[in-house]
């Protein structure tokens, strides 16, 4: 099973110069994170442990940012001192591949495709391509397929519908080790030239696809990419994972300058209960962790908060979901020590009650910087509920962000 991916990240991004300048195109920022980081996030959950980055234009920007490791994946660099063309770049990177085959992906586009499907297909084909059906387009060329093989490539032209090459491949190393010059086009000199000589297998996907090569799609990526990447990753969560949820501002409306002191003041955010139901079917444990300083201030009692939480549990259970544990901290923020997030006390208490919790396989979702710091301090993946796109980004930088729990999982 191939666990190596080559990411082609040497592009200058000429068409993006009006909005992104002086950096490699894959380093174009999506919020506070480079586009390339999201691609690596997605690869991690597809069993990739080794990534070779094919770099060229301003390669030092990528190397300085990522170094030799990212989220447990080892990173290596294939540096183009002079432009080698797409084929030359892949062939040079292939020399660093230790396995029989490697995945090859473009560093300026994302396609939600199951790499395991490509691994299975790769047992029968030396070259496997991920394809996607598109409608009413002229920006991409198309491929003609017969059964599960590519038989020809077609030039770009306006089409009502057609299969496009998504730029994700599984390639046996032996195909590119000999017979090519240092500089060549992968599309013309390899794919088009060898489609009738080598069996090109295909894996079809209907997953989300975006190419940030033009300003319009780059602007779209700013709005939807973090959510879409998370949704792709979420398919790889299982019952060994735990989700931690903040309460106010995530599950229910935050009472600005006040607290939810009774059930009557508890107003659920749209789709939040349905999202918890969804989470309870994916994750092994659903845990709520919430700071409730209003108790220390004398505005409500621990019993009042418990009544609110009992009601919350009941509402989730009535629609078929579950909440495994709810932990709250009544302490003053200014007193030390205290159990408030970002201190880890609430999570450690949950782990004591549920020994199967592994923080390295946990997700923290919250709307405050303290929630993100809480999760990151324990080694969790983090999601920031960013209610408005006008909100400035918080620090520390979360793994992902979404306007709501509902939208995080693909709801309305």
N, C-alpha and C positions, 0 to 999 in steps of 0.2 A: 504494500500500500504506500503510494507516494505521499510523503509528508513535507515535500519541498515545493516552494512556489517562487517563480521569478516574477518580479514586478517591474515593468518597464517604466522608469520614472525620470527619463532624461529629457523630456519635452520642454521646450521653451514657452509654449503657450502664446504664440503670436496673436491669435484671435482674441485672447483675453487681455491684451496689453492695456486696453482702455480701463480695465477694472483691477487687474492684477499685474504688477510690473516688477521686473528685476528679481524674480524667483522662479524656480522650476514650476511648471504647471501643477504637478501633484501636490505642491506645498501651498497651493491657494487655500486661504483660510475659510473654514466653515465655522463661524463664530470664533472661538479662541483656539480651535484645533485645526491642523492642516488636513486637507482631504485625504492624504495618504494614510494618516493615522486611523481613519475610519475603515479604510480598506484592510489594514492590518488587524484591526479589531475583529472584522468579519472572518478573516482567515484563521484566526486563533481558534474559533469555535467550529472550524471545519477540519480540525486535526492537523493543521499545518504547524510544524515545529521549527522549520528552517526557511528563511526568506532571503533570496538573493535580489538585491535592488540594482537594477541596471540604470546607472546614473551617467549624466553627461553635463549638460548646461548647469553651471553653478552647483556642481555636485557637493561642494563643501556645505551648502545650506542643509541638505538632507542628512549628510553624515554627521554634522555637528548637532543636529536636532535629535536624531534617533540613536546614534552610537551603535553599539554592537548587540543590543538586546532590547526587545519591546514586548512587554506582557508575557514574558517567559519564552518568547521565540528568539532564536539566534539569528542575527542579521549579518549579512555579508554584502560586499559591494563589488560590482563589476563596472569599472569606470571606463568610459569612452574618452580617450584623449583626443580623438577626432571622430566626427560623426560616422557611424558604421551602418546607418540604415536600420530598419526594424529587424531584418534578418541577421545582420552582423551583430547587433546588440544581443539578440537571443542566443546566437551561437556562442558568443564570447561568455555570456553568463552560464551557459550549459556546461562549460568547462569546470565550473565550481560545484556542479551537481554530483552528489555521491551516489544517488540512487539510479535505477534503470530509467526512470522517467520523472518529469517535473511538470507542474502546472505553470502556465504562462498567462499573465494578466496585464492589462494596461493600467497604468497608474493614474489615468485621468478619467476613468469610468468605473461604474459599479453595476454589476448584474447579480441579482439574487438567484444563484444557481446552486444546486446540491452537488458539491464536489464528489461525494460518495457515488452518485450516479455515474459520474465521469470515470471514477476509478473502476467501477464494475465494467463499463464499456471498454475501458483501456485493456482489459484482459484479452479482448478480441481484435482491437484495432490499435495500430501503432501511433495513430494521431486521432484525437477526439476533440471536437469543437462544440461549444455551447451555442445554440441558436435560439432565436426568439421571433415569434410572429409579430409584425408591426403593421399598422394600417395608415394609409394616406400620408406617405412620406416621400422625400426625394434626397434626403441627406445621406442615406446609406446605400451601399450596394446590396444585392441580395444573393442568396445561394439557392440552387436547385437541388432538391434532395429526392432520392428514390429509396423508399423504405427507411433505413437508418444510416444512409450514406450520402455524402455530398458528391454530386456528379459534375457540377459546374458552378462558376462564379459569374455574376452578372454586374455590369457597370451601374453606377448611380444614375437613376432616372426617376421621374415621378411614377409612383405605383400606388394602387389602391390597397394592396396587401402583399406581404411577402416575408420570407424568412431572412433575418439578418444575422450576420456573424457578430456575436457579442464581444469578441476579442478575448475569450477565455478558452484556453486549450490545455490538453494533457498530451505531452509530446515525449516519445521515447528518445532518449539522449542520442542514440545511434543515428537518428535521421539527420542530425545537423553537425555531426563531427567531421565529416569529410565531404569534398566535392563542391564547396562553395568558397568564393573569395572572401576576404575580410569584410568587405562592404557589399551588402546586397539587400534587396527588398524581400521581406518575408511574404508579403502579399503576392507580389508578382513572380519572384524568382523561386519561391518554394510552393506556396499554396496553388496558384494558378498553373504553374509548370508541372506539378506532381499530382494533381488531383486525379488524373487518369492512370497514374502509375502506382500510387499508394492508396490503400483503403482509408478514407477519411470518415470516421464514424461521427455521429452527432448525438447530442443530448438536448432535447427540447426543454425550454423553460418558459413559464409564463410570469416569472418573477419581475419585480421592479428593476428598471434599467434607467441609468442616467449617465450622460457624458457631459462633463463640465467644460467642453472645448469652446463653447460660445457663451457670451455674457448672459443671454437669456436663461440658458440651462444652469449656469453657475448661480444666478439669482434664485432659481427654483431650488437648487440644492441647499442653499442657505435656509430655506423654509422647511424642507421635508427630509433632508438626508439623515440627520441624527435619529429621527423616528423610524425611518425605513431600515436603517442598519440595525437598530435595536430589534425590530420585528423579525428581521432575517436571523439574528442571533437567538431570539427567543425560542425558535424551534429546537434548539439544542439544549435547553434547560430540561431538567427532569426532577424526579422526586428526591434526588440527592441535594438539590438546591433549596435555599431558603430566601424568601423575600421579606425584607423589613420595610415597613411603611410608616412614614410620619403621619400624623392625623390632621391637624388644622392646616388648611391650605392645600391639602392633598386629597383627603377623603371628604371633608366637610368645609364649608366656608369659614375662613378665618375671621374672627370678630376683632377688627382693628382696635387696639387700645382696650380690649376687653377679653373675656374668656367665655367658653361654652360652659355655663354653670349648671345647666339643666337640660333635659331632653327637649324642652320647648325651644331652646336656642340652638339646637343641632340641625343644621341645614346641609344636606348632602349635596356635593357637587354633581353636576350631570354625568351620568354613566359611571360614577365611582363605585357603587355597589356591584354593578355588573362586571366591572374590571376586577374587583376582589374575587367574585365568583370565578372568573376566568383564571386568575392567579392560583386559586385553590385547586384547580384541576391540573396545573402545570408543576407548581412547586410542592416540595414535601412539607413545608411549613410556611404559614403566613403569620407574620409577627408585626404588631403595631408597637411603636416606641414613640412616646410623646412627652415633652416637657410641659408641666402644668403648675407654673409658679403661682397661679391664682390661689392655690391651697395655702402656700406660705403667707400670702397676703391677706388671708382670711376672707376671700371673696366666695369661696366654696369649700366644701369639705371633701375628704377622700371618698366618702360615701356618695356624695353627689357625682363625682367623676366616675365611680364604679357603676352607678345607675346609667349614666350616659353610655358607658362601654358595654353594659349588659344589653342595652337597647340596640347598640350598633351590632353586636354579635347576632342578636335575634333577627335583625333586618337582613343580614347577609345569609343567615341560615334559611330564612324563608324563601329565598330565591335559589337555593341549592348550593351555596358556597360555605366557606368555613373561615374562621379566624382561630388560629391555634393558641395565640397568647397575646395579651395586651399588657404593656409595661409603661408606667408613667412615673415621672419624677416630680415630687411636690416641693423641691428645694428652692430657696432664694437663689437667684443668679449670682448675687454678689458674695455669697458665703462660700467658703472653701474649707474642706472639700464638699463637693455636691455631686449628685448623680445625673446632672443634666447633660444632654448632648451638647458639645461633642465628646464629653467624657464617655468611655465605653461601658459604664456600669450597667445600663439597661440591656445591652446586647450580651454582656457576660452573664447577667441573671437569666436571660433567655437560654443561653447555652447550657447553663447549669440545669435548667428544667428540661431542656431538649438536647441531650448530649450528642445527637447526630448532627447538630449544626456545625458546619465548616465555614468559617468566614471567607475562605478563599473561593467558596462556591455559594456566595450570598450576594444579594442585590439590595441596595439601600435606595429608596425613593423618597425624596423630600423637597420642600420648597425654600429652604433656608440654607445659608452657607454652613451653619452648624451641622445640618444633616449630612451634607457632602463630606465635611471634615470627619464626622463620626464614622461614616462608612469607609472612607479611605484610610483612616487610622487603623482600622481592623482588617484592611486588605480586601474590602468588598468592591464590587462594581457599583457605580453610582449613577442615579438618574435625577436630574433637577427638573422639577415641575416649574417651567418658566411660563407663567400665565399669559404674559404679554410679550410680543416680539420687541417691544420698545425697552424692556428691562435691560439694564447693563449686565454683562456677564459677571457672575460671582467668582470668587476665589475661595478655595481651590477649584480648579476646572473640573467639572463633572465628566464622567465617561460619555453620557448622552443627556439629551434634554427633550422635553415634550411639553405642550401646553396643558395637558391633563392626563390623568390615569387612563381615561377612556381612549384618547388619541394615541397614547403610548402603545396600546395593544391593537390599534387599527380601527377603533370605534369612531363614531361621529363626535 
